[in-house]
Amino acid sequence: MQIQTKFHGEIDIQTDQLWKFPKGIPGFETEKQFALLPIEGNPNFQVLQSTTTEAVAFIVSNPYSLIEDYSFDIDEPTIELLNIEKPEDVFVLAILTLKQPFETSTINLQAPLIFQMNNKTAKQMIINDNRFKTRHIIGQVKEEV
C-alpha cells in the first residue's frame, strides 16, 4: 500500500506497520488507521502517520525509556475495546511535541497510546492522574515525576 506522509514523502507500507484505532485519536476521531514508521538514525522515536491524511502525523516514543517511574493502570473500557488478555499483549507510546532546543520538547504522559499487538488495534487512553501532564518537558521529566 502506498501513502503520502508528512515526514517521509510517498512510501510503501507493509500490513504489519498498520494499526487500527477504532475510535480514532481525540481531536482526530475520523482517522481510524495509522502506520507506525521508523525515523532513520533515531531508534528512540517513531512517526504515527495517518494512512488517509498526509498532514496527520505524530512523533511518538516509549515513555518508559524517558521516565524512570512512569506507571498507570489500563482502564476497563480500553481493555475491552482492544481485547487485552495479558500485559504482554500491549506496548505503550506517547506523543511528543518537538521544539528547539530538544530539551524543551514535551511528551504527553496523561494520554498514552496503548497498542494491542495480537490484533493490531490501538487507543489513546486518558489518564486521570495529576502526577502526569499533557506537556511534560523532556529535559525535566525525570526530576518532576
C-alpha distance (Angstrom), angle and dihedral (degrees) to the residues before:
residue distance angle dihedral
M1 . . .
Q2 3.82 . .
I3 3.79 121.9 .
Q4 3.79 137.2 174.3
T5 3.79 111.4 -120.2
K6 3.78 134.9 -164.0
F7 3.81 95.9 -129.6
H8 3.82 106.8 18.6
G9 3.83 102.7 41.4
E10 3.80 115.7 -138.6
I11 3.80 112.0 -10.2
D12 3.77 142.1 166.7
I13 3.78 113.4 -117.4
Q14 3.76 129.0 -163.5
T15 3.78 126.0 -132.5
D16 3.81 91.1 -112.0
Q17 3.84 89.3 62.3
L18 3.84 92.6 58.4
W19 3.80 124.1 98.9
K20 3.79 127.0 -173.6
F21 3.82 117.6 -139.9
P22 3.84 101.6 -167.0
K23 3.82 92.2 -166.5
G24 3.79 97.5 31.0
I25 3.80 119.2 -130.4
P26 3.82 119.8 -61.4
G27 3.78 105.8 -87.5
F28 3.81 90.1 18.0
E29 3.81 101.1 58.0
T30 3.82 94.0 149.4
E31 3.82 91.8 57.8
K32 3.81 103.0 90.5
Q33 3.81 103.8 160.2
F34 3.78 129.1 51.4
A35 3.79 137.0 173.0
L36 3.79 120.6 -138.0
L37 3.80 105.5 -139.4
P38 3.80 130.6 -173.8
I39 3.79 123.1 -119.8
E40 3.78 106.5 -132.1
G41 3.77 112.8 -116.8
N42 3.81 94.2 9.6
P43 3.81 114.9 79.9
N44 3.84 92.5 175.6
F45 3.80 93.8 68.7
Q46 3.79 135.6 50.3
V47 3.79 137.8 179.7
L48 3.81 120.0 -117.1
Q49 3.81 99.3 -154.5
S50 3.80 126.7 -172.6
T51 3.79 110.4 -125.2
T52 3.81 92.1 -145.8
T53 3.82 105.5 37.3
E54 3.80 117.6 49.4
A55 3.82 94.3 -159.9
V56 3.82 94.1 54.6
A57 3.80 105.9 87.6
F58 3.79 132.1 129.9
I59 3.80 131.6 -160.9
V60 3.81 106.8 -129.6
S61 3.79 137.1 -176.2
N62 3.77 140.4 177.1
P63 3.83 103.2 -90.4
Y64 3.81 91.2 -155.2
S65 3.80 89.5 64.7
L66 3.81 89.8 56.3
I67 3.80 101.7 37.1
E68 3.78 123.9 49.1
D69 3.80 100.2 -154.7
Y70 3.80 104.1 25.8
S71 3.79 109.9 142.6
F72 3.78 140.2 150.1
D73 3.79 140.3 158.1
I74 3.78 120.4 -108.1
D75 3.79 107.8 -121.1
E76 3.81 123.3 -121.9
P77 3.84 96.2 -110.1
T78 3.82 89.6 55.5
I79 3.81 92.2 46.4
E80 3.81 89.6 52.1
L81 3.82 96.3 43.0
L82 3.80 93.2 49.7
N83 3.82 94.6 35.8
I84 3.81 92.6 -127.3
E85 3.79 112.3 -175.6
K86 3.81 101.3 170.5
P87 3.81 138.1 6.7
E88 3.80 91.7 -107.9
D89 3.83 88.4 66.0
V90 3.81 93.0 70.2
F91 3.76 144.3 58.0
V92 3.79 128.5 -171.7
L93 3.79 132.5 -136.2
A94 3.80 131.3 174.8
I95 3.79 131.4 -149.6
L96 3.80 118.4 -111.9
T97 3.77 131.7 -157.6
L98 3.80 106.6 -148.2
K99 3.80 120.3 -144.1
Q100 3.79 139.3 168.0
P101 2.94 118.8 -75.6
F102 3.79 93.6 35.9
E103 3.83 93.3 -133.5
T104 3.82 88.6 68.5
S105 3.81 91.9 57.4
T106 3.79 116.0 113.1
I107 3.80 136.7 -137.6
N108 3.79 126.3 -153.1
L109 3.80 104.5 -126.6
Q110 3.79 94.6 165.4
A111 3.80 95.3 63.3
P112 3.81 110.6 38.7
L113 3.79 122.4 -179.0
I114 3.81 111.4 -119.3
F115 3.83 115.3 -155.1
Q116 3.81 121.7 -165.1
M117 3.81 104.8 -153.8
N118 3.81 99.2 -162.8
N119 3.80 98.0 58.3
K120 3.84 99.3 22.1
T121 3.81 94.4 -123.0
A122 3.77 127.1 135.9
K123 3.78 143.3 -178.4
Q124 3.77 138.5 -169.7
M125 3.79 104.4 -125.8
I126 3.79 122.0 -158.6
I127 3.82 113.8 -136.7
N128 3.79 119.2 -153.2
D129 3.79 96.1 -149.6
N130 3.79 119.4 122.3
R131 3.81 91.4 -155.3
F132 3.79 87.3 76.5
K133 3.78 128.9 58.4
T134 3.77 134.5 -159.8
R135 3.80 88.6 -124.6
H136 3.79 109.7 37.1
I137 3.78 108.8 168.6
I138 3.79 107.4 -121.3
G139 3.81 93.8 -141.6
Q140 3.81 89.7 56.9
V141 3.79 102.1 34.1
K142 3.80 98.7 102.9
E143 3.80 92.5 49.0
E144 3.84 95.1 45.3
V145 3.79 100.6 48.4
